[in-house]
Amino acid sequence: MIGLAILVAFSLIAKAINYKATKKLDHDKKAELFDLFNGTYFYNTVIWIGLTILFFISIRFQLIDKLTTYIIYIISFLGFIAIIDYISFKKLQRNNFQESYIKSYIISKSLGFLGILLFLTISY
């Protein structure tokens, strides 16, 4: 239950930050934003699901000990977040988005991913 509460809290905070930042963009930038990230959401989700499945397979079949599995999963997930945030940062910079928007975008996406990570870690 605590894990779910953390997930909901992180998700709501991330959504609020993203909504507030996106609201300040003009219509052209909002459309450009949609075009920039339209294809990447699917791939990010597939990678995240793949990492999570590997985590649960390792735990279920005891491929390696539980602590090592958690450490590998957390490091992999944080690395994934860092790579996605860096790619997003570069895309937004290349397309001349405001620095304030870029900062808010990165923070909101990181909070969302961290909420998922904490949920899985606490819930299992």
N, C-alpha and C positions, 0 to 999 in steps of 0.2 A: 504494500500500500504506500509506503514511503517513496519507493521508486517511482510509482505512478504520479504521485504528487509532485515530485521533482521534475519529471518529464513534462507535466502540464505547466508547471511554473516556468521552466526554461523556454518551452514553446511559446507561451503567451508573451513573455518578455521579448523573445526574438521577433515574434510577429509585430509587436508594438513598435519596436525599434525600426524594423523594416518598413512598416506602414508609414510611420512618421517621416522617414527619409524619402520614400518613394513619393509621398504626397507633395513634397517640395519640388519634384522634377516637373518640367513642362511635358506636354503630351508627346512631342517628338522623342524626347529622351526615354519616356516610358515605353514607347513602341520599340525603340532601339534596344532597350534593356531586354524586352521580351525576345527579340530576335537573337541577341547575343547568347542567351542562356537556354533557349528553347531545346536544343539538342542535348545539352550536357546533363540535364536532370535525370534522364533515363539511365545514362551510363553511371552517374554517381550512385543512383539507387541500386543498380546491379552490383557495383563494387561493394557497397555497404552491406547488401544482403549476402553476398559471397563471403565477406569477412565474418559476418554473424553466423552463417551456416557452418563455416569452418570452426568457429569457436564452439558452437554447440556439439558438433561432431567430436571434437577433441575432448570435450567434457564428458559426453555420453559414453564414448568408447574408450576413455582414459588413454588416449594416444600418448599424452605426456601428463605430468602431474598438474593438478588444478591451479596451483599458484603460478606455475610457468605459463600455463594457458592464458590466465588472466593478464599476466605481464605482457605476453606477446600480443594479445588482443588489444590491450590499451595502447601499447606503443604503435601497433599497426593502425589503429583507429586515429590516434593523434597525428601520425604521419600522413594519413589520408586527408584529414582536416587541413593540415598545413599545406599540402600540395594543392588541394581544391581552392583554398583561400588565396594562395599565391597566383594560381592561374586566373582566378576571378579578379584579383587585384590588377594583374597585368591587362586583362581584357578591358576592364573599366578605365584604366589609365590610358590605354591605346585609343579608346573611343571618347576621350575628353570628358569624362564624368567628373563632377565636382569632388574634391577631396573629402568634404564632409559626407557626401553620399557614399563614397568608397569605404570610408571608415565605418559608417553605420551598417553597410551591407556585410562587411567582413565580420563585424561583431555579432550581428544577428544570425548569420549562418553558423558561426562558431558556437554560439549559445545553443542553437538548435541541435547541432551534432553532439555537443557535450551533454545536453539533456538526455539524448538517446543513450549515450555511453553510460551515463550515471544510472539510468533506468535499468539497463541490462546488467550492470555490475551489482547494483543493490538488490535487484529482483532475483538474481540467481543464487 
